[in-house]
């Protein structure tokens, strides 16, 4: 009997939680996916830009190391 009461409570709690999540969700699933996609694209572009800058810095340092020192 205790297990039945527990399962009833669990089921009703799950329903209440799902209803609350739907009511208080800030945006629809489609809009949320679009926001996430735009944020991922922004971060990807930022990382790519940083990588290009860092590569240029490293190539400059490597070039400086390869040139013989002047006496």
C-alpha positions in Angstrom: 0.0 0.0 0.0 2.9 2.4 0.8 4.4 1.8 -2.6 1.1 2.7 -4.3 0.8 6.0 -2.3 4.4 6.8 -3.2 3.8 6.1 -6.9 0.7 8.3 -6.8 2.6 11.1 -5.2 5.5 10.7 -7.6 3.1 10.7 -10.6 1.2 13.8 -9.4 4.4 15.6 -8.5 5.7 14.9 -12.0 2.6 16.2 -13.6 2.7 19.4 -11.5 6.4 19.9 -12.3 5.8 19.5 -16.0 2.8 21.9 -15.9 4.8 24.5 -14.0 7.7 24.1 -16.5 5.4 24.8 -19.4 3.7 27.7 -17.7 6.9 29.4 -16.6 9.1 28.6 -19.6 10.5 31.9 -20.9 10.2 31.0 -24.6 9.0 28.3 -26.9 11.2 25.4 -27.8 11.8 26.6 -31.3 12.8 30.1 -30.2 15.1 28.6 -27.5 16.8 26.4 -30.1 17.3 29.4 -32.4 18.8 31.4 -29.5 21.2 28.6 -28.7 22.1 28.2 -32.4 22.9 31.9 -32.7 25.0 31.9 -29.5 26.9 28.8 -30.7 27.6 30.6 -34.1 28.7 33.7 -32.3 31.1 31.8 -30.0 32.4 29.8 -33.0 33.2 33.0 -34.9 34.9 34.5 -31.8 37.0 31.4 -31.3 38.0 31.3 -35.0 39.0 35.0 -34.9 41.1 34.4 -31.7 42.7 31.4 -33.3 43.6 33.4 -36.4 45.1 36.2 -34.3 47.1 33.7 -32.1 48.4 31.9 -35.2 49.7 35.2 -36.6 51.4 35.9 -33.3 53.0 32.5 -33.1 54.2 32.6 -36.7 55.8 36.0 -36.0 57.5 34.5 -32.9 58.7 31.5 -34.9 60.0 33.8 -37.7 61.9 35.8 -35.1 63.4 32.6 -33.6 64.5 31.3 -37.0 66.4 34.4 -38.0 70.0 34.4 -36.8 70.9 37.0 -34.2 72.7 40.0 -35.4 76.2 40.5 -34.0 
